[in-house]
């Protein structure tokens, strides 16, 4: 949507100052204007400060109700603004919204630092925590108390005043740096467009890539042209099919140089400062490094446990990737190429190798993966597993392309609303993610969630997806189910408010259902003829499921190890980010033909905020869980086994963060998993 920037007649017109009488209580996007956010934030910060002061200063001894429940009920107005604003910045940003983000981000960080470091408030939390076993709390209440206490302790509430002041300065500065980082990456992505001039530049590109490039040009007011952007959905297919090696190199170098241009949008100095501040933060809190601090509140617990998992998978993946590289180099020679395979060649020659080894190409499969049918498939699997139905509804949305669905459960009761924002546009940040405009909770009624999935597919007529694109849609839908099926009382542990290395279990687990022939035969139909995908092609697709998995695994693990190593630094004095990246990659033996999935200068997971800092490993940690979890279905011979699905819903998807993740997994599976299931899933057992 384009926000209305006209001045309001009176402040009372601000929709954030009133109840929303929209269908299902969704944000009234048609009435929200850019100018509404700053006044709304100012009022919400003040209201929240007053609420916290009242809780912290009350004379009555602390109880669960007058302290924890009061905290859970505080800040509702601020949360509502944050949900809308953060989502708009990510999906439909404008210069005005980005300016507000630069203003609000450090103010918000300072606001939360004051709350988390409030000495009187922490004294109440600590008193309750010390006698928690004698309070007669339910397991969820005990977990909520523990999370509040842990969060305040880890934010410095127990420190001396001078250390709290310094920690607050660090938190505020990190917020500013993270915002600058993400806006720099977005600026680099928005400013780049490689124009393809004529048939020579389009050589090798199938129709779906050409059509997407044409649409990208039209979106940039360049009719009759073709444009490649730095959106992953644009540049990766170009690298996969373009026969012009010089243009592949040009696009690839621009892609991996986001945030690394030695110009005003360069992120390397920001990274060095963030690493230094995070290291200082950890020391103030009594940890040797930021990685130790971050992982202490995760399933992994220690950097050593993380490194052990990553290196266990790295070794067989590297063996597989090097073997693939050698075969691709053979193809280069056979075709008369007098050059060594480079990183910008990998996807192009991998496609040739797939044709040779598996007897099919991506372009043969893609016509069977129409976006609408893949969405239907995701809804179908949710219906079979959990009895969920998705019905289109007409509600306010932030962009005309957004789709909205009312979701009901097997008993016919509403579970929430689901929004799908599937198409790339210049105003949207790259990547794919799940979010909420409202979390589920029962503290003040049966509040149902508003769940969002965001993608960046190239819009077409029709929109055709690659196998990986379709898998991504299922991945985000898995996060969506985690939000929609949430069934807890307290907001703190609702939906996806869980430990980082647990949060990817529902999403990665749901990917498995997309890969099942039972689903593909039903929904993989040719976009023109409607014919189902031929059995022979489906068999080839299934046999090639792990094709190029060696490279993909190295791309990921190298990113996770660089993340870990950066945050194991005791200081960032003299840190040269690019040299550090190279040293780490040299140490682990990264093939020069493969590049990290996320180089530090555009590693938004880690530097656009702190959620995945020292925790990018979480995807693989969760993959150990998801591979074993899906085996629970396979062992029964029914991928939709109702008893296993019920246990999954009860112990994983509906529980949010209300219990310890290890306890939840054991309740579902009866035991914790080993890495063997992951190695089998990725096809590495024979290379281990």
Helices and strands as residue ranges (DSSP letters): G 11-13, G 15-17, G 23-25, H 36-57, I 64-69, H 70-73, H 76-91, H 95-116, H 119-130, G 132-134, H 139-154, H 161-191, E 194-196, H 207-219, E 226-228, H 232-241, H 245-256, H 268-284, H 290-295, H 303-334, G 343-345, H 346-358, H 362-366, H 371-386, E 389-392, E 403-408, E 414-423, E 433-438, E 449-457, H 467-484, G 491-493, H 500-514, H 517-523, H 535-543, H 549-566, H 577-588, G 600-602, H 604-607, H 618-634, H 642-648, I 649-653, H 661-669, H 676-681, G 685-687
